[in-house]
């Protein structure tokens, strides 16, 4: 067995989901506003959705994004506690958690 540093192992896809990467929001925890970054392998339509702990949809942003790094600034003033956000693309659906503090 050989250890290779600087490389990700997987099913031949370094980003793990068709080249799509969903990054951790910043700041986390946040109050009122947060920024969510993501990387797309090609220009495509994508949706960013935010849910509360009960699965209630809080916010949706849909756009045609260019290839590479993109980010959305979300204003979530009424949200609190544990939230989930997901990035939906033709290649995959990726989900992460974030914390909203009042």
The 8 nearest C-alpha neighbors of each residue, nearest first, counted from 0:
[[1, 2, 3, 4, 8, 6, 7, 9],
 [0, 2, 3, 4, 8, 6, 5, 7],
 [3, 1, 4, 0, 6, 5, 8, 7],
 [4, 2, 6, 1, 5, 7, 8, 0],
 [5, 3, 6, 2, 7, 1, 8, 13],
 [4, 6, 3, 7, 2, 8, 13, 14],
 [7, 5, 4, 3, 8, 13, 2, 9],
 [8, 6, 13, 9, 5, 14, 4, 12],
 [7, 9, 6, 13, 10, 11, 12, 15],
 [8, 10, 11, 12, 7, 15, 13, 14],
 [9, 11, 12, 8, 15, 13, 16, 7],
 [12, 10, 9, 13, 8, 15, 7, 14],
 [11, 13, 15, 10, 14, 9, 17, 18],
 [14, 12, 15, 7, 11, 9, 8, 18],
 [15, 13, 18, 12, 16, 19, 20, 17],
 [14, 16, 12, 13, 17, 18, 9, 19],
 [17, 15, 18, 19, 14, 91, 90, 12],
 [16, 18, 90, 19, 15, 12, 14, 91],
 [17, 19, 14, 40, 16, 15, 39, 20],
 [20, 18, 39, 16, 17, 38, 14, 40],
 [21, 19, 38, 37, 14, 22, 18, 39],
 [22, 20, 37, 36, 93, 38, 19, 23],
 [21, 23, 36, 37, 20, 24, 35, 38],
 [22, 24, 25, 35, 21, 95, 36, 97],
 [25, 23, 35, 34, 26, 27, 22, 33],
 [26, 24, 27, 34, 33, 23, 35, 29],
 [25, 27, 29, 28, 33, 24, 34, 32],
 [28, 26, 29, 25, 98, 24, 97, 99],
 [27, 29, 98, 99, 26, 100, 97, 30],
 [30, 28, 27, 99, 26, 100, 33, 32],
 [29, 31, 100, 32, 99, 101, 76, 28],
 [30, 32, 76, 75, 74, 29, 33, 77],
 [33, 31, 74, 73, 75, 30, 29, 72],
 [32, 34, 73, 25, 72, 26, 29, 24],
 [35, 33, 72, 25, 24, 71, 73, 36],
 [34, 36, 24, 71, 70, 72, 23, 22],
 [37, 35, 70, 22, 69, 21, 34, 71],
 [36, 38, 21, 20, 22, 69, 68, 70],
 [37, 39, 68, 20, 67, 19, 69, 21],
 [38, 40, 19, 66, 67, 41, 18, 68],
 [41, 39, 18, 66, 19, 67, 38, 42],
 [42, 40, 66, 39, 43, 65, 67, 64],
 [43, 41, 65, 66, 64, 39, 63, 40],
 [44, 42, 63, 64, 41, 45, 65, 88],
 [43, 45, 63, 62, 64, 88, 46, 42],
 [46, 44, 88, 87, 61, 62, 43, 63],
 [47, 45, 61, 87, 60, 86, 48, 62],
 [46, 48, 86, 60, 59, 85, 61, 87],
 [49, 47, 59, 85, 84, 58, 46, 60],
 [48, 50, 84, 58, 57, 83, 56, 59],
 [51, 49, 56, 83, 57, 55, 54, 82],
 [50, 52, 82, 54, 53, 55, 83, 81],
 [51, 53, 54, 82, 81, 50, 83, 55],
 [54, 52, 51, 55, 50, 56, 82, 81],
 [55, 53, 51, 50, 52, 56, 83, 57],
 [54, 56, 50, 51, 53, 57, 52, 49],
 [57, 55, 50, 58, 49, 54, 51, 48],
 [58, 56, 50, 49, 55, 51, 59, 48],
 [57, 59, 49, 48, 56, 60, 50, 47],
 [60, 58, 48, 47, 49, 61, 46, 57],
 [61, 59, 47, 46, 48, 62, 58, 71],
 [62, 60, 46, 45, 47, 59, 63, 44],
 [61, 63, 44, 45, 64, 46, 60, 43],
 [62, 64, 44, 43, 45, 65, 42, 61],
 [65, 63, 42, 43, 62, 44, 66, 45],
 [66, 64, 42, 67, 41, 43, 63, 39],
 [67, 65, 41, 42, 39, 40, 64, 68],
 [66, 68, 38, 39, 40, 65, 69, 41],
 [67, 69, 38, 37, 39, 66, 70, 36],
 [70, 68, 37, 36, 38, 67, 71, 64],
 [71, 69, 36, 35, 37, 34, 72, 68],
 [70, 72, 35, 34, 73, 36, 69, 60],
 [71, 73, 34, 33, 35, 74, 70, 32],
 [72, 74, 33, 32, 75, 34, 71, 35],
 [75, 73, 32, 31, 76, 72, 33, 77],
 [76, 74, 31, 78, 77, 32, 73, 33],
 [75, 77, 31, 78, 74, 32, 30, 79],
 [78, 76, 75, 79, 31, 101, 74, 99],
 [79, 77, 75, 76, 99, 80, 31, 51],
 [80, 78, 99, 100, 101, 77, 81, 98],
 [79, 81, 99, 98, 100, 82, 78, 52],
 [80, 82, 98, 97, 52, 99, 51, 79],
 [83, 81, 51, 97, 50, 96, 52, 98],
 [82, 84, 96, 50, 49, 95, 97, 51],
 [85, 83, 49, 48, 95, 94, 50, 96],
 [86, 84, 94, 48, 93, 47, 87, 95],
 [85, 87, 47, 93, 92, 46, 88, 94],
 [86, 88, 92, 46, 45, 91, 85, 47],
 [89, 87, 45, 90, 91, 92, 86, 44],
 [88, 90, 91, 87, 45, 44, 43, 92],
 [91, 89, 88, 17, 16, 92, 19, 87],
 [92, 90, 88, 16, 89, 87, 93, 17],
 [91, 93, 87, 86, 88, 85, 94, 90],
 [94, 92, 86, 85, 91, 21, 87, 95],
 [95, 93, 85, 84, 86, 92, 83, 96],
 [96, 94, 84, 83, 85, 97, 93, 23],
 [97, 95, 83, 82, 84, 81, 98, 94],
 [98, 96, 82, 81, 83, 27, 28, 99],
 [97, 99, 28, 81, 80, 82, 27, 100],
 [98, 100, 79, 80, 29, 28, 30, 78],
 [101, 99, 30, 79, 29, 80, 28, 98],
 [100, 30, 79, 99, 31, 78, 80, 29]]
